[in-house]
């Protein structure tokens, strides 16, 4: 078994002299521990059962239940009582109670989670881990002791750039759910999937994405940067640019005169950096992360979104609300993180693009004069991107998974 383990690691990670530090990391060693204490015993137990049931396992981030996975799970529990479906979530999560109220909750990383992972006929997730209790353990052994379930990739956000990690070669998904029609065409043509493996069904979370009026709130949500680290975070242009904007006196005056609040929402990947912004909070400016707010509720309550490249702007466009793109490091982002895909901000974007702080302030003043309403051509661009604007996204997704399972019986 040990020999098979290291052969699998070699094939998956292409190990050479420079990779042994990775092999000795805490996450890797934890994965190896879970491999022998939970993964292999659960695999043997699950495969000793004569199981022909359709068991579905759904997950998102291990500490959250707020995204496409949650809304699909809720739909199934409330509308399809005969479907045996479970939701994996860390028991310490603030969302655990709402999952337990729906029933069939599983504590993330428990032995039950591992067993369900191997029993499931469909593994349904918004993340690339595809419900795996321990990502490293599943990577090590996926060639030797793989899960049997079909992989259903719900996505977290709409794909706008080419992502090799989401291709058929890497994901091996039986279904990839798209939230917009141009996204569907792009992935179908470029990610290596066969007919009907990519489908435009609409995101399950869009079923509840309706505007809440009269909240007088702006949300600022730049995405994370792969090159950021806590060691030098305060010295980066990313940190300094955000701080400068949040402390801009014209911004504070505009908010005060408009009776508006601006919420700076840290991306989940950098939420631990919230402490570096603590001195910026004021009556008009709030600094928060996903421990403080449910992002979907926050978006529904906000009048306008400021972002850079975060796919959250698709959710705003779906609701018909105005967006401003503050892209202060466009060339660096394209070079270090993602190259541009089918979505051109100039041609397809749902709002104006600005690169400097003073231009951002002027754009905010413009929307203030409009009463925080959207305008053309951005309204038409949103209408063209989203062909589904109903409350049947969960239903379509559920039926698509059922068809996949029917075809494989």
TABELGI-V142315 format. One record per residue. RES is the residue in three letters. OMEGA is omega in whole degrees, 0 to 359 (NA if undefined). Layout:
RES,OMEGA / RES,OMEGA
This chain:
UNK,180 / UNK,179 / UNK,178 / UNK,180 / UNK,184 / UNK,172 / UNK,179 / UNK,178 / UNK,181 / UNK,181 / UNK,186 / UNK,187 / UNK,182 / UNK,189 / UNK,168 / UNK,185 / UNK,184 / UNK,184 / UNK,184 / UNK,174 / UNK,177 / UNK,181 / UNK,181 / UNK,179 / UNK,182 / UNK,181 / UNK,179 / UNK,181 / UNK,176 / UNK,178 / UNK,178 / UNK,178 / UNK,179 / UNK,179 / UNK,184 / UNK,184 / UNK,183 / UNK,188 / UNK,183 / UNK,177 / UNK,180 / UNK,178 / UNK,181 / UNK,180 / UNK,182 / UNK,182 / UNK,174 / UNK,181 / UNK,175 / UNK,190 / UNK,176 / UNK,181 / UNK,171 / UNK,178 / UNK,179 / UNK,176 / UNK,182 / UNK,175 / UNK,172 / UNK,168 / UNK,187 / UNK,183 / UNK,183 / UNK,171 / UNK,186 / UNK,191 / UNK,183 / UNK,180 / UNK,180 / UNK,184 / UNK,176 / UNK,178 / UNK,180 / UNK,179 / UNK,182 / UNK,182 / UNK,183 / UNK,187 / UNK,184 / UNK,188 / UNK,181 / UNK,179 / UNK,180 / UNK,185 / UNK,180 / UNK,179 / UNK,180 / UNK,182 / UNK,177 / UNK,184 / UNK,180 / UNK,182 / UNK,177 / UNK,180 / UNK,187 / UNK,183 / UNK,182 / UNK,174 / UNK,181 / UNK,177 / UNK,176 / UNK,180 / UNK,178 / UNK,175 / UNK,178 / UNK,178 / UNK,183 / UNK,177 / UNK,178 / UNK,178 / UNK,178 / UNK,177 / UNK,180 / UNK,181 / UNK,180 / UNK,177 / UNK,180 / UNK,179 / UNK,189 / UNK,173 / UNK,175 / UNK,176 / UNK,191 / UNK,188 / UNK,172 / UNK,184 / UNK,181 / UNK,180 / UNK,177 / UNK,173 / UNK,183 / UNK,179 / UNK,175 / UNK,186 / UNK,183 / UNK,178 / UNK,181 / UNK,177 / UNK,182 / UNK,192 / UNK,185 / UNK,176 / UNK,186 / UNK,181 / UNK,186 / UNK,170 / UNK,185 / UNK,189 / UNK,171 / UNK,181 / UNK,179 / UNK,185 / UNK,182 / UNK,185 / UNK,174 / UNK,178 / UNK,179 / UNK,179 / UNK,181 / UNK,180 / UNK,178 / UNK,181 / UNK,182 / UNK,181 / UNK,180 / UNK,180 / UNK,177 / UNK,180 / UNK,182 / UNK,186 / UNK,185 / UNK,182 / UNK,174 / UNK,177 / UNK,174 / UNK,185 / UNK,179 / UNK,181 / UNK,180 / UNK,185 / UNK,177 / UNK,176 / UNK,179 / UNK,180 / UNK,181 / UNK,181 / UNK,179 / UNK,185 / UNK,192 / UNK,188 / UNK,172 / UNK,181 / UNK,177 / UNK,179 / UNK,177 / UNK,174 / UNK,172 / UNK,182 / UNK,173 / UNK,182 / UNK,188 / UNK,180 / UNK,179 / UNK,182 / UNK,180 / UNK,178 / UNK,182 / UNK,185 / UNK,177 / UNK,183 / UNK,170 / UNK,187 / UNK,170 / UNK,181 / UNK,174 / UNK,186 / UNK,174 / UNK,176 / UNK,176 / UNK,184 / UNK,172 / UNK,178 / UNK,180 / UNK,176 / UNK,184 / UNK,184 / UNK,180 / UNK,173 / UNK,183 / UNK,183 / UNK,183 / UNK,188 / UNK,184 / UNK,179 / UNK,185 / UNK,174 / UNK,178 / UNK,181 / UNK,184 / UNK,180 / UNK,180 / UNK,179 / UNK,181 / UNK,180 / UNK,183 / UNK,180 / UNK,181 / UNK,184 / UNK,177 / UNK,177 / UNK,182 / UNK,178 / UNK,179 / UNK,179 / UNK,182 / UNK,181 / UNK,180 / UNK,184 / UNK,183 / UNK,173 / UNK,174 / UNK,178 / UNK,173 / UNK,185 / UNK,180 / UNK,176 / UNK,182 / UNK,181 / UNK,181 / UNK,183 / UNK,179 / UNK,179 / UNK,181 / UNK,183 / UNK,182 / UNK,181 / UNK,188 / UNK,182 / UNK,185 / UNK,183 / UNK,179 / UNK,178 / UNK,184 / UNK,186 / UNK,175 / UNK,176 / UNK,185 / UNK,173 / UNK,186 / UNK,170 / UNK,184 / UNK,185 / UNK,162 / UNK,187 / UNK,181 / UNK,177 / UNK,179 / UNK,179 / UNK,180 / UNK,183 / UNK,187 / UNK,182 / UNK,187 / UNK,178 / UNK,167 / UNK,176 / UNK,176 / UNK,181 / UNK,183 / UNK,182 / UNK,176 / UNK,181 / UNK,176 / UNK,178 / UNK,178 / UNK,178 / UNK,178 / UNK,179 / UNK,179 / UNK,182 / UNK,182 / UNK,180 / UNK,170 / UNK,176 / UNK,177 / UNK,186 / UNK,186 / UNK,181 / UNK,189 / UNK,184 / UNK,179 / UNK,180 / UNK,180 / UNK,181 / UNK,189 / UNK,188 / UNK,182 / UNK,170 / UNK,182 / UNK,178 / UNK,181 / UNK,187 / UNK,176 / UNK,181 / UNK,179 / UNK,185 / UNK,190 / UNK,188 / UNK,184 / UNK,179 / UNK,180 / UNK,177 / UNK,175 / UNK,182 / UNK,183 / UNK,183 / UNK,182 / UNK,177 / UNK,177 / UNK,179 / UNK,179 / UNK,179 / UNK,176 / UNK,178 / UNK,179 / UNK,180 / UNK,174 / UNK,178 / UNK,179 / UNK,184 / UNK,179 / UNK,179 / UNK,178 / UNK,182 / UNK,175 / UNK,6 / UNK,189 / UNK,177 / UNK,181 / UNK,179 / UNK,177 / UNK,179 / UNK,180 / UNK,183 / UNK,185 / UNK,179 / UNK,173 / UNK,172 / UNK,182 / UNK,179 / UNK,181 / UNK,182 / UNK,178 / UNK,181 / UNK,180 / UNK,181 / UNK,178 / UNK,182 / UNK,178 / UNK,178 / UNK,178 / UNK,179 / UNK,178 / UNK,181 / UNK,178 / UNK,182 / UNK,184 / UNK,178 / UNK,NA
